[in-house]
Amino acid sequence: MMNCLKISDLQLHKHTVGLWFWYDSYTFQAGFGVLSENCSKRVAAKAVLTIRFGQKSPKTAKDFRMDKLLTLSFGLVAAAALAQNPTPVGYDAQENLNTAGMAGNMTVMRGFDNRYEGMRGSPYLLPYWCNADVQLASGKTQPDVPVKLDVYSDWLVMRRQRGDSAVVDPAQVKGFVLKDATAGRDRTFVKTAVKTDNGAVRNEFMEVIHEGKTALLVRYDRRILKANYQGGYNADRRYDELLPEESHYLRKPDGTLAKLKLNRKAVLEHLGDTPELRKIIEDLKLDLRKEADVARLLEKSYEL
């Protein structure tokens, strides 16, 4: 029968690592075992150094004779459990510091970095609830529904009467008219098939800036700017941040979409660089870096 003697404990997060000796008349083992949070039982996996002696029961140091086996086995379950533990915080972190401060302590401590400040920014187009007339795929319209548009996930979130919120099934929504009282105007959004940079096609909500034979649409999005505070030459930015992005598109008379940069050269390339269009731009002093002026140019182009 193996006898067991625990020498010391080291608290690491929610586990206790104990230094143990197991021994009988012929075997001496030294190693560590991982205990559960309440220290009620030892996990089967452990790292052990085993030394087996001869058949004679050792009584003095001279009788110690290593006869057959010297093995070093590492319990992968225990190692994985420790490796996956999150950064120690609160009481566990303080215990690490207390243990490190003990006189003569040679224990290796787990390091941790608590500088990360989380995520900043919002995934929503607007931070407040707005009533909207939601146009369903069935052809019906649900009026005055409080909604928010999550442009990061492209979800329409609805506030229900009992006060909680729910994501509207995208397959059931054709579009909606957002009644933005703060901006003092209504904003129309339609679901549009968009080809992404990797070639996939996604149905996304886009705002209609101008509707006509050629429509001007804008797609809102968010991109994540990752924290940068580790390593050399870092920016000491300790948080991730959602940054707004938008892309403009022309929906042509045949229904196809063309991505558009808001500048004079790109607009004329899509509409046709004709003397008539140039004259409209000059006469109206249009700045084609602005959505409203591109919309005016589109409207005037129908008269040509």
C-alpha positions in Angstrom: 0.0 0.0 0.0 1.3 3.4 -1.0 1.6 6.0 1.8 1.1 9.7 0.9 2.6 12.8 2.4 1.8 16.3 1.2 4.6 18.8 1.6 3.2 22.1 0.4 0.4 23.7 -1.6 0.4 26.5 -4.3 -2.9 28.1 -5.2 -3.2 28.7 -9.0 -6.5 30.3 -9.9 -9.2 27.7 -9.0 -6.9 24.8 -8.5 -4.4 23.8 -5.8 -1.1 22.3 -7.0 0.3 20.2 -4.2 3.8 18.8 -3.8 3.4 15.2 -2.7 5.6 12.2 -1.7 4.2 8.7 -2.3 6.2 5.8 -0.8 6.1 2.2 0.3 8.8 -0.3 1.0 10.0 -0.5 -2.5 8.9 2.7 -4.3 9.5 6.4 -3.8 7.6 8.9 -5.8 7.8 12.7 -5.8 5.7 15.1 -7.8 2.8 17.4 -8.0 -0.9 16.7 -8.2 -3.8 19.0 -9.2 -6.6 19.2 -6.7 -10.2 20.4 -7.1 -11.3 23.8 -5.9 -12.4 22.4 -2.5 -9.3 20.2 -2.3 -11.6 17.2 -1.8 -9.9 14.9 -4.2 -6.8 14.8 -6.4 -7.1 14.6 -10.2 -5.9 11.3 -11.6 -3.3 13.0 -13.8 -0.1 14.1 -12.1 3.5 14.7 -12.9 5.6 12.1 -11.0 9.2 11.1 -10.6 9.3 7.4 -9.7 12.2 5.5 -8.2 11.8 1.8 -7.5 14.2 0.0 -5.1 15.2 -3.6 -4.6 13.2 -6.2 -2.9 14.8 -5.4 0.5 12.9 -2.8 2.5 15.2 0.2 2.8 16.1 1.2 6.4 19.1 3.5 5.9 20.5 5.7 3.1 23.1 2.9 2.4 20.3 0.5 1.7 18.8 2.7 -1.1 19.6 0.8 -4.3 17.9 1.9 -7.5 17.2 -1.4 -9.2 14.8 -1.3 -12.1 13.1 1.9 -13.3 13.4 5.7 -13.4 10.5 7.3 -15.1 9.2 10.8 -15.6 5.6 11.0 -16.8 3.6 14.2 -17.3 -0.2 14.2 -16.9 -1.6 15.9 -19.9 -5.0 16.5 -18.4 -3.5 18.4 -15.5 -1.3 20.5 -17.8 -4.2 21.3 -20.1 -6.3 22.3 -17.1 -3.7 24.8 -15.9 -2.9 26.1 -19.4 -6.6 26.9 -20.1 -7.2 28.8 -16.9 -7.9 32.5 -17.4 -5.7 35.2 -15.9 -5.8 35.1 -12.1 -7.6 38.0 -10.6 -8.8 39.2 -7.2 -8.1 36.8 -4.4 -6.1 34.4 -6.6 -3.8 37.1 -7.9 -3.2 38.3 -4.3 -2.3 34.7 -3.3 0.2 34.6 -6.1 1.9 37.7 -4.7 1.8 36.5 -1.1 3.4 33.2 -2.1 6.1 35.0 -4.2 6.9 37.1 -1.1 7.6 34.2 1.2 11.2 33.9 2.4 13.1 31.3 0.4 10.3 30.7 -2.0 11.5 29.2 -5.3 8.1 28.7 -6.9 7.6 29.8 -10.5 4.6 32.1 -10.6 2.1 32.7 -13.4 2.3 36.2 -15.0 -0.7 38.2 -16.0 -1.5 41.5 -17.7 -4.6 43.3 -16.7 -4.1 46.4 -18.8 -6.8 45.5 -21.4 -9.8 47.9 -21.2 -12.3 46.0 -23.3 -14.3 47.2 -26.4 -15.3 50.7 -27.3 -17.7 51.9 -29.8 -21.2 50.7 -30.8 -22.4 48.2 -33.5 -25.5 50.3 -34.0 -26.0 52.8 -36.7 -27.8 55.1 -34.2 -27.4 54.8 -30.4 -31.1 55.4 -29.7 -34.3 53.6 -30.6 -36.3 54.9 -33.6 -39.8 54.0 -34.8 -39.8 52.3 -38.2 -42.4 51.1 -40.7 -41.1 47.6 -41.3 -41.9 46.1 -44.8 -42.3 42.4 -44.5 -41.4 39.8 -47.2 -45.1 38.9 -47.3 -45.9 42.4 -48.5 -47.4 43.6 -45.3 -46.1 46.6 -43.4 -45.7 46.7 -39.6 -46.0 50.4 -38.6 -44.1 52.2 -35.8 -41.9 49.4 -34.5 -39.1 50.6 -32.2 -35.9 49.4 -33.9 -32.1 49.7 -34.0 -29.9 48.7 -36.9 -26.9 46.6 -36.0 -24.6 47.4 -38.9 -21.8 45.2 -37.7 -23.9 42.0 -37.8 -26.5 43.5 -40.3 -29.3 42.7 -37.9 -32.5 44.6 -37.3 -33.2 44.6 -33.6 -36.8 45.2 -32.4 -37.8 46.4 -28.9 -40.8 44.4 -27.7 -43.7 45.7 -25.6 -42.5 44.0 -22.5 -39.3 46.0 -22.6 -36.8 43.4 -23.9 -35.4 43.2 -27.5 -35.1 40.6 -30.2 -33.4 40.2 -33.5 -35.9 40.2 -36.4 -35.6 37.2 -38.7 -33.7 38.7 -41.7 -35.6 36.4 -44.2 -38.9 38.1 -43.1 -37.8 41.7 -43.7 -37.7 43.4 -47.1 -36.9 46.8 -45.9 -37.9 49.6 -43.5 -38.4 53.3 -43.2 -36.6 54.7 -40.2 -38.3 57.7 -38.6 -35.2 59.5 -37.2 -36.8 62.2 -35.1 -33.4 63.5 -33.9 -32.3 64.1 -37.5 -35.7 65.3 -38.5 -36.1 63.1 -41.5 -37.2 59.6 -42.6 -34.5 57.2 -43.9 -35.3 54.4 -46.3 -33.4 51.1 -46.1 -33.8 48.2 -48.5 -32.3 44.7 -48.5 -29.8 44.4 -51.3 -27.6 41.6 -52.5 -24.0 42.7 -52.3 -20.9 40.9 -53.4 -18.2 41.0 -50.7 -14.4 41.3 -51.2 -14.0 37.5 -51.1 -16.6 37.0 -53.8 -19.5 35.9 -51.5 -23.0 37.4 -52.0 -24.7 38.8 -48.9 -28.1 40.4 -48.4 -27.6 43.6 -46.5 -29.6 46.6 -45.5 -28.6 49.7 -47.4 -29.9 53.3 -47.2 -31.4 54.8 -50.3 -29.9 58.3 -50.8 -31.5 58.8 -54.2 -34.1 56.7 -56.0 -34.5 56.9 -59.7 -33.4 55.1 -62.9 -30.0 55.0 -61.3 -30.1 54.8 -57.5 -27.5 55.9 -55.0 -27.2 53.6 -52.0 -24.9 53.6 -49.0 -23.9 50.6 -46.9 -22.9 51.1 -43.3 -20.5 48.9 -41.5 -18.1 48.7 -38.5 -14.5 47.4 -38.5 -12.6 46.4 -35.4 -9.3 48.2 -34.6 -7.5 45.8 -32.3 -5.8 46.8 -29.1 -2.0 47.5 -29.4 -0.2 47.7 -26.1 2.2 44.7 -26.1 5.6 44.3 -27.5 8.1 46.9 -28.7 6.9 50.1 -30.5 3.3 49.7 -29.5 0.7 52.4 -29.6 -0.3 52.0 -26.0 -3.9 51.5 -27.1 -5.4 49.2 -24.5 -8.8 48.6 -26.0 -10.4 47.2 -29.1 -12.6 49.7 -30.9 -15.5 49.5 -33.4 -14.9 52.2 -36.1 -17.6 53.3 -38.5 -17.2 52.7 -42.2 -19.5 53.3 -45.2 -19.5 52.3 -48.9 -21.5 53.9 -51.7 -23.1 52.0 -54.6 -24.9 52.8 -57.8 -27.8 50.5 -58.6 -28.1 50.7 -62.4 -31.3 50.4 -64.5 -30.6 46.7 -65.0 -30.5 46.1 -61.3 -26.7 45.5 -61.0 -24.6 47.2 -58.3 -21.4 49.1 -58.9 -19.3 50.3 -56.0 -18.7 54.0 -56.2 -16.1 56.3 -54.7 -17.4 59.8 -54.1 -15.2 61.9 -56.4 -15.6 63.6 -59.7 -13.5 61.1 -61.7 -15.2 58.0 -60.4 -18.7 59.4 -60.8 -18.1 60.5 -64.4 -16.6 57.1 -65.2 -19.8 55.4 -64.1 -22.3 57.8 -65.7 -20.3 58.6 -68.8 -17.9 61.5 -69.1 -19.9 63.7 -71.5 -19.9 67.5 -72.2 -23.5 67.6 -71.0 -22.7 66.2 -67.6 -19.7 68.4 -67.2 -21.8 71.4 -68.0 -24.3 70.4 -65.3 -21.5 70.0 -62.8 -20.1 73.4 -63.6 -23.4 75.3 -63.8 -24.6 73.9 -60.4 -21.2 74.0 -58.9 -21.6 70.4 -57.7 -19.1 68.8 -55.3 -19.2 65.1 -56.2 -17.5 64.2 -52.9 -20.9 64.9 -51.3 -23.9 62.5 -51.4 -26.4 65.3 -51.9 -24.6 66.7 -55.0 -24.2 63.2 -56.6 -27.9 62.7 -56.1 -28.6 66.1 -57.8 -26.4 65.1 -60.7 -28.2 61.8 -61.1 -31.6 63.6 -61.1 -30.4 66.1 -63.8 -28.9 63.3 -65.9 -32.4 61.9 -66.5 -33.3 65.1 -68.5 -30.5 64.5 -71.0 
